[in-house]
Amino acid sequence: SNSETSPVIVQPTSSAPILSIQNSYDTFGQACGAIKSGNYVFAADGTTGLVVLQRTASGRLLKIASLALTNGGTAYSLAKSGNYLYMASRSEGVYVIDVTVPSSPSLVRTLATPDKASFLTIDQNLLFISAVNDLLIADISDPADPIPTGMGTGTTPNQHLLVENGTAYIAAYNGGLRIADVSNPSAPVILSNTRASNGFGTYYIVGAIAKKGNYVYLGGDGSGLLVYDVTNPYLPKLVNQIALPGSSASTSPYSIVVWGNFLFVADGDSGVRIVDITAPI
């Protein structure tokens, strides 16, 4: 049903995946991001830095290595290309880490950013970095030596981002959905900034984002999802607002993952939600 006039709650269908916890490992710090590679899990663990876990044949997670931050800061998110890991460390920019031997990660260099680096993603040979209001792009054709190529600046803080076919889609905090043309990495161009009112005289604060087909899903404050049709990147259209069950004004989705026709939403204190997006509107 079209919810432009009447928002709906989307419930998981009977075919939704069944989730179960196989094992867990309680890191010393606050795990903010993680990447799985083979039998290894790399975790950005807040002020602790990088933690490397190995999954055993029995399914247990064992810590096999760590790499501390050199000058404070907060390990926030990760991206990986080949044997090199990139870790956004907030006040210290981006760490470039050689994980050829996962049990012995080594710092290769640090890529400075003009402001706090928070979220990373990779598309082909390019590393994209959210650094407060800046979108930074670095060439990682040589994964050990990222070379800055360009920067775009918005008016509100960039949060999670994704890149597809030369276009970047950014959850821009109270700026809503920001879309940029990054087909020329030396000169990214902002195509649109789209803000959605939360109905209380202010705008939704969004930090999480996912995309499937022509639809972008933003996680907003009040434990909700905003659904945009981005067929025209210059003029995204809000087509649905979804209130997740048990939503509260204090809850805001942190991360969204698409798997088939389902969204897996890390919904802060409310846990993980599964949302059926077979019919986005």
C-alpha positions in Angstrom: 0.0 0.0 0.0 1.1 3.6 -0.7 1.9 5.3 2.6 2.4 8.9 1.5 -0.7 9.8 3.3 -0.9 6.9 5.8 2.3 5.4 7.2 2.3 1.7 7.9 4.1 -0.7 10.1 5.8 -3.5 8.1 5.9 -6.8 9.9 8.2 -9.7 9.1 6.5 -12.5 7.1 6.6 -16.1 8.0 9.5 -16.6 5.6 11.8 -14.2 7.5 15.1 -15.8 8.5 15.3 -17.3 12.0 18.1 -15.7 14.0 20.0 -17.5 16.7 23.2 -16.6 18.6 25.9 -19.2 18.0 28.6 -17.5 20.0 29.7 -14.2 21.2 32.9 -12.5 22.5 32.7 -9.6 24.9 35.4 -7.1 23.8 37.0 -4.9 26.3 35.8 -1.7 24.7 32.7 -0.7 22.8 32.5 -2.6 19.5 31.4 -0.1 16.9 32.1 -1.9 13.6 33.1 -5.4 12.5 34.1 -7.2 9.3 34.2 -11.0 8.7 36.9 -12.4 6.4 37.2 -16.1 6.2 37.4 -17.5 9.7 38.4 -14.1 11.1 36.4 -11.2 12.5 38.0 -7.8 12.7 36.4 -5.5 15.2 36.8 -1.7 15.7 36.6 -1.6 19.4 36.3 2.0 20.5 39.2 3.3 22.5 40.7 -0.2 22.6 41.5 -0.1 18.8 41.5 -3.1 16.5 40.6 -6.6 17.9 41.1 -9.7 15.8 38.9 -12.8 16.6 39.2 -16.2 15.1 36.3 -18.6 14.7 37.2 -22.1 15.6 35.9 -25.4 14.2 33.5 -25.6 17.1 32.1 -22.1 16.4 33.8 -20.3 19.3 35.3 -16.9 18.9 38.8 -16.5 20.2 40.8 -13.3 20.4 44.1 -13.8 18.7 45.5 -10.3 18.3 44.9 -6.6 18.8 46.3 -3.3 17.7 46.1 -0.3 20.0 45.4 3.3 18.9 48.6 5.3 19.0 47.3 8.7 20.2 43.9 8.1 21.7 40.8 8.5 19.6 38.0 6.0 18.9 38.1 3.0 16.5 34.7 3.4 14.8 34.3 1.5 11.5 36.2 -0.8 9.1 36.7 -1.5 5.4 38.9 -4.1 3.8 40.7 -4.4 0.5 42.8 -7.5 -0.1 45.2 -7.9 2.9 44.7 -4.3 4.1 42.3 -3.1 6.6 41.1 0.6 6.9 39.9 1.7 10.3 38.3 5.1 11.0 39.8 6.3 14.2 37.9 9.5 14.7 40.4 12.1 15.8 43.4 10.3 14.2 42.0 9.9 10.7 42.2 6.5 9.0 44.5 3.7 10.0 46.0 1.5 7.2 46.7 -1.9 8.7 48.4 -4.9 7.1 46.4 -8.1 8.1 48.2 -10.5 5.8 48.9 -12.4 9.0 45.7 -11.9 11.0 47.4 -12.9 14.3 50.0 -10.1 13.8 48.3 -6.9 12.4 50.7 -4.1 11.7 50.1 -0.4 11.2 51.4 0.7 7.8 50.4 4.4 7.9 47.7 6.8 8.9 45.7 8.8 6.4 45.0 12.2 7.9 41.5 13.7 7.5 40.4 17.3 8.0 37.8 16.3 10.6 36.8 13.2 12.6 36.6 10.1 10.4 33.6 8.0 11.3 32.3 5.7 8.5 34.1 4.0 5.6 33.1 2.1 2.5 34.9 0.8 -0.6 33.8 0.8 -4.2 36.2 -0.7 -6.7 39.5 1.0 -6.1 38.2 3.9 -4.1 37.9 4.4 -0.3 35.1 6.7 0.8 35.3 8.4 4.2 32.7 10.3 6.2 34.5 12.9 8.2 31.8 15.2 9.8 30.6 17.4 7.0 33.2 16.2 4.5 33.0 13.3 2.1 36.6 12.2 1.4 37.7 10.0 -1.5 41.1 8.1 -1.7 42.5 6.0 -4.4 43.5 2.5 -3.1 44.8 1.0 -6.3 47.8 0.4 -4.0 45.9 -0.8 -0.9 48.9 0.0 1.3 49.1 3.6 0.2 45.8 5.4 -0.1 46.1 8.6 -2.2 43.5 11.4 -1.5 41.8 12.3 -4.7 38.9 14.6 -3.8 36.6 16.0 -1.2 32.9 17.2 -1.1 31.5 19.3 1.7 27.9 19.3 3.0 26.2 21.5 5.5 25.3 18.7 8.0 27.4 15.8 9.4 27.7 12.7 7.2 27.0 9.4 8.9 26.8 6.0 7.2 27.2 6.0 3.5 27.1 3.6 0.5 28.3 3.9 -3.1 26.7 2.4 -6.2 27.5 3.0 -9.9 29.3 6.3 -9.3 26.7 7.7 -6.9 27.1 8.1 -3.1 24.1 7.9 -0.8 24.7 9.4 2.6 22.7 9.5 5.8 23.4 13.1 6.7 22.2 13.4 10.3 19.6 16.2 10.5 20.3 16.9 6.8 18.4 13.7 5.8 19.4 12.0 2.6 22.4 13.5 0.7 23.2 12.2 -2.8 26.5 12.9 -4.6 27.9 12.1 -8.0 31.3 10.6 -7.4 32.0 9.3 -10.9 34.8 11.8 -11.0 36.6 11.1 -7.7 38.7 14.2 -7.9 35.5 16.4 -7.9 32.5 14.9 -6.2 29.3 16.9 -6.8 26.3 17.1 -4.4 23.2 16.4 -6.4 20.6 16.7 -3.7 19.9 17.2 0.0 16.5 16.0 1.1 15.2 16.5 4.6 12.0 14.9 6.1 10.1 16.5 9.0 9.4 14.3 12.0 6.0 16.1 12.5 7.2 18.0 15.6 8.6 21.0 13.9 12.1 19.6 13.4 13.8 17.2 11.0 14.5 13.5 11.4 18.0 12.7 12.6 19.3 9.8 10.4 22.4 7.8 10.8 21.8 4.5 9.1 21.3 3.8 5.4 20.7 0.9 3.0 19.6 0.6 -0.7 17.9 -2.0 -2.9 17.0 -1.2 -6.4 15.6 2.3 -6.7 14.8 2.6 -3.0 16.9 4.0 -0.2 16.1 3.2 3.4 17.1 5.6 6.2 17.1 4.9 9.9 15.7 7.9 11.7 15.1 9.0 15.3 12.0 7.6 17.0 13.0 4.1 15.8 11.6 4.6 12.3 12.5 4.0 8.7 12.2 6.6 5.9 11.8 5.1 2.4 12.9 7.2 -0.6 12.5 6.5 -4.3 15.8 7.7 -5.8 15.1 7.0 -9.5 15.8 10.7 -9.9 18.8 11.5 -7.7 18.3 15.2 -8.1 14.8 14.9 -6.6 14.4 11.9 -4.2 10.8 11.2 -3.3 9.7 10.1 0.2 7.3 7.2 -0.4 6.9 5.6 3.0 7.6 6.2 6.7 7.7 3.1 8.8 7.4 3.0 12.6 9.1 -0.1 13.9 7.3 -2.0 16.6 8.0 -0.8 20.1 9.5 2.4 18.8 10.5 5.2 21.2 11.7 8.8 20.7 15.0 7.8 22.3 15.8 5.0 19.9 17.5 5.5 16.6 18.7 2.7 14.2 22.4 2.5 14.0 22.9 0.3 11.0 20.8 -1.4 8.3 21.7 -4.4 6.2 19.8 -5.8 3.1 19.4 -9.5 2.7 17.1 -10.5 -0.1 13.7 -9.0 0.6 14.5 -8.2 4.2 16.1 -5.4 6.1 18.1 -6.2 9.3 18.0 -3.1 11.4 20.3 -2.5 14.4 17.8 -0.5 16.4 19.8 0.7 19.3 18.3 -0.3 22.7 15.4 -2.1 20.9 17.7 -4.8 19.5 17.6 -6.1 15.9 14.5 -5.7 13.7 13.7 -7.7 10.6 11.6 -5.8 8.1 10.0 -7.3 4.9 10.6 -4.9 2.0 9.0 -7.1 -0.7 6.6 -4.1 -1.3 8.6 -0.9 -0.3 5.5 1.4 -0.8 
